[in-house]
Amino acid sequence: QVQLVESGGGLVQAGGSLRLSCAASGSIFSINAMGWYRQAPGKQRELVAGITRRGITNYADSVKGRFTISRDNAQNTVYLQMNSLKPEDTAIYYCYIDIRRTYWGQGTQVTVSS
């Protein structure tokens, strides 16, 4: 059994920062990719950022230069540092990990006020 626990969401003013964390536990030997998706009301879930075990990253164009993804392999944790937040970043953020299949976190709300 694999569990993902997210933290760090909340309400912030435009231009502010938040840091999301996602810790994986359970029957984990080695995690391949980790990352974050988000889903805004009335929109499809979209990839925000991903990171491979070796640290190769990819970002959605809308967050490049503002968000930074990182991971701690020893702690099975992935982070998302979000700076210069905009109202359009408001969404539920879901972390994921890829082992032999994809596991998802429960989601954490990020709300950016204008």
C-alpha atoms as a printed R data frame, in Angstrom:
    type eleno elety resid chain resno       x      y       z
1   ATOM     1    CA   GLN     A     1   0.000  0.000   0.000
2   ATOM     2    CA   VAL     A     2   1.305  3.430  -0.989
3   ATOM     3    CA   GLN     A     3   0.136  6.665   0.564
4   ATOM     4    CA   LEU     A     4   0.829 10.246  -0.438
5   ATOM     5    CA   VAL     A     5   0.346 13.078   2.032
6   ATOM     6    CA   GLU     A     6   0.325 16.619   0.706
7   ATOM     7    CA   SER     A     7   0.753 19.840   2.640
8   ATOM     8    CA   GLY     A     8   1.431 23.517   2.092
9   ATOM     9    CA   GLY     A     9  -1.626 24.772   0.257
10  ATOM    10    CA   GLY     A    10  -3.575 27.822   1.324
11  ATOM    11    CA   LEU     A    11  -4.668 31.342   0.519
12  ATOM    12    CA   VAL     A    12  -2.143 33.898  -0.679
13  ATOM    13    CA   GLN     A    13  -2.240 37.274  -2.380
14  ATOM    14    CA   ALA     A    14  -1.081 37.704  -5.956
15  ATOM    15    CA   GLY     A    15   2.685 37.975  -6.061
16  ATOM    16    CA   GLY     A    16   3.107 35.809  -2.999
17  ATOM    17    CA   SER     A    17   4.681 32.411  -2.530
18  ATOM    18    CA   LEU     A    18   3.727 28.964  -1.313
19  ATOM    19    CA   ARG     A    19   5.640 25.715  -0.969
20  ATOM    20    CA   LEU     A    20   3.861 22.419  -1.460
21  ATOM    21    CA   SER     A    21   5.187 19.139  -0.105
22  ATOM    22    CA   CYS     A    22   4.173 15.570  -0.848
23  ATOM    23    CA   ALA     A    23   5.549 12.682   1.197
24  ATOM    24    CA   ALA     A    24   5.164  9.100   0.007
25  ATOM    25    CA   SER     A    25   5.108  6.142   2.361
26  ATOM    26    CA   GLY     A    26   4.339  2.448   2.275
27  ATOM    27    CA   SER     A    27   5.591 -0.306  -0.033
28  ATOM    28    CA   ILE     A    28   8.107  1.818  -1.913
29  ATOM    29    CA   PHE     A    29  11.394  0.546  -3.260
30  ATOM    30    CA   SER     A    30  12.292  3.133  -5.845
31  ATOM    31    CA   ILE     A    31  10.228  5.988  -7.222
32  ATOM    32    CA   ASN     A    32  10.675  6.938 -10.850
33  ATOM    33    CA   ALA     A    33   8.983 10.197 -11.746
34  ATOM    34    CA   MET     A    34   7.301 12.502  -9.241
35  ATOM    35    CA   GLY     A    35   5.413 15.697  -9.809
36  ATOM    36    CA   TRP     A    36   2.358 17.870  -9.619
37  ATOM    37    CA   TYR     A    37  -0.838 18.346 -11.567
38  ATOM    38    CA   ARG     A    38  -3.522 20.914 -10.912
39  ATOM    39    CA   GLN     A    39  -7.191 21.271 -11.690
40  ATOM    40    CA   ALA     A    40  -9.064 24.548 -11.679
41  ATOM    41    CA   PRO     A    41 -12.873 24.702 -11.533
42  ATOM    42    CA   GLY     A    42 -14.386 23.800 -14.871
43  ATOM    43    CA   LYS     A    43 -11.026 22.876 -16.390
44  ATOM    44    CA   GLN     A    44  -9.167 19.685 -17.113
45  ATOM    45    CA   ARG     A    45  -6.355 18.495 -14.887
46  ATOM    46    CA   GLU     A    46  -3.031 19.727 -16.268
47  ATOM    47    CA   LEU     A    47   0.587 18.909 -15.595
48  ATOM    48    CA   VAL     A    48   2.362 21.625 -13.629
49  ATOM    49    CA   ALA     A    49   5.805 20.103 -13.164
50  ATOM    50    CA   GLY     A    50   7.555 16.754 -13.098
51  ATOM    51    CA   ILE     A    51  10.939 15.477 -12.016
52  ATOM    52    CA   THR     A    52  12.714 12.199 -12.729
53  ATOM    53    CA   ARG     A    53  14.711 10.236 -10.188
54  ATOM    54    CA   ARG     A    54  17.882 11.725 -11.657
55  ATOM    55    CA   GLY     A    55  16.536 15.259 -11.310
56  ATOM    56    CA   ILE     A    56  15.488 16.069 -14.858
57  ATOM    57    CA   THR     A    57  12.606 18.512 -14.686
58  ATOM    58    CA   ASN     A    58   9.834 19.701 -16.952
59  ATOM    59    CA   TYR     A    59   7.334 22.498 -16.461
60  ATOM    60    CA   ALA     A    60   4.141 23.799 -17.962
61  ATOM    61    CA   ASP     A    61   4.853 26.929 -19.974
62  ATOM    62    CA   SER     A    62   2.529 28.916 -17.716
63  ATOM    63    CA   VAL     A    63   4.712 28.324 -14.639
64  ATOM    64    CA   LYS     A    64   8.230 28.395 -16.081
65  ATOM    65    CA   GLY     A    65  10.418 30.855 -14.245
66  ATOM    66    CA   ARG     A    66   8.011 31.048 -11.291
67  ATOM    67    CA   PHE     A    67   7.726 27.473  -9.973
68  ATOM    68    CA   THR     A    68  10.537 25.127  -9.000
69  ATOM    69    CA   ILE     A    69  10.154 21.403  -8.436
70  ATOM    70    CA   SER     A    70  12.585 19.387  -6.357
71  ATOM    71    CA   ARG     A    71  12.707 16.011  -4.628
72  ATOM    72    CA   ASP     A    72  14.391 14.267  -1.741
73  ATOM    73    CA   ASN     A    73  14.863 10.636  -2.715
74  ATOM    74    CA   ALA     A    74  15.907  9.599   0.788
75  ATOM    75    CA   GLN     A    75  12.647 10.978   2.189
76  ATOM    76    CA   ASN     A    76  10.465 10.002  -0.819
77  ATOM    77    CA   THR     A    77   9.254 13.585  -0.913
78  ATOM    78    CA   VAL     A    78   8.601 16.009  -3.747
79  ATOM    79    CA   TYR     A    79   8.315 19.765  -3.351
80  ATOM    80    CA   LEU     A    80   6.880 22.576  -5.436
81  ATOM    81    CA   GLN     A    81   8.095 26.080  -4.666
82  ATOM    82    CA   MET     A    82   5.643 28.542  -6.168
83  ATOM    83    CA   ASN     A    83   6.669 32.188  -6.461
84  ATOM    84    CA   SER     A    84   5.036 35.197  -8.089
85  ATOM    85    CA   LEU     A    85   1.670 33.522  -7.801
86  ATOM    86    CA   LYS     A    86  -1.175 34.716 -10.004
87  ATOM    87    CA   PRO     A    87  -4.946 34.382  -9.604
88  ATOM    88    CA   GLU     A    88  -4.920 31.955 -12.531
89  ATOM    89    CA   ASP     A    89  -2.780 29.594 -10.448
90  ATOM    90    CA   THR     A    90  -5.809 28.981  -8.246
91  ATOM    91    CA   ALA     A    91  -6.582 25.258  -8.351
92  ATOM    92    CA   ILE     A    92  -6.433 22.010  -6.460
93  ATOM    93    CA   TYR     A    93  -2.884 20.691  -6.721
94  ATOM    94    CA   TYR     A    94  -2.323 16.936  -6.829
95  ATOM    95    CA   CYS     A    95   1.020 15.246  -6.425
96  ATOM    96    CA   TYR     A    96   1.804 11.951  -8.125
97  ATOM    97    CA   ILE     A    97   4.506  9.324  -8.084
98  ATOM    98    CA   ASP     A    98   5.303  6.655 -10.661
99  ATOM    99    CA   ILE     A    99   6.502  3.285  -9.394
100 ATOM   100    CA   ARG     A   100   4.953  0.412 -11.337
101 ATOM   101    CA   ARG     A   101   1.818  2.496 -11.636
102 ATOM   102    CA   THR     A   102   0.818  6.033 -10.840
103 ATOM   103    CA   TYR     A   103  -0.293  6.977  -7.350
104 ATOM   104    CA   TRP     A   104  -2.049 10.242  -6.504
105 ATOM   105    CA   GLY     A   105  -2.279 12.483  -3.492
106 ATOM   106    CA   GLN     A   106  -5.591 13.695  -2.107
107 ATOM   107    CA   GLY     A   107  -5.102 17.235  -3.413
108 ATOM   108    CA   THR     A   108  -4.418 20.518  -1.705
109 ATOM   109    CA   GLN     A   109  -6.205 23.780  -2.441
110 ATOM   110    CA   VAL     A   110  -4.208 26.783  -3.583
111 ATOM   111    CA   THR     A   111  -6.107 30.051  -3.813
112 ATOM   112    CA   VAL     A   112  -4.489 33.238  -5.092
113 ATOM   113    CA   SER     A   113  -6.417 36.439  -4.526
114 ATOM   114    CA   SER     A   114  -6.031 39.490  -6.730
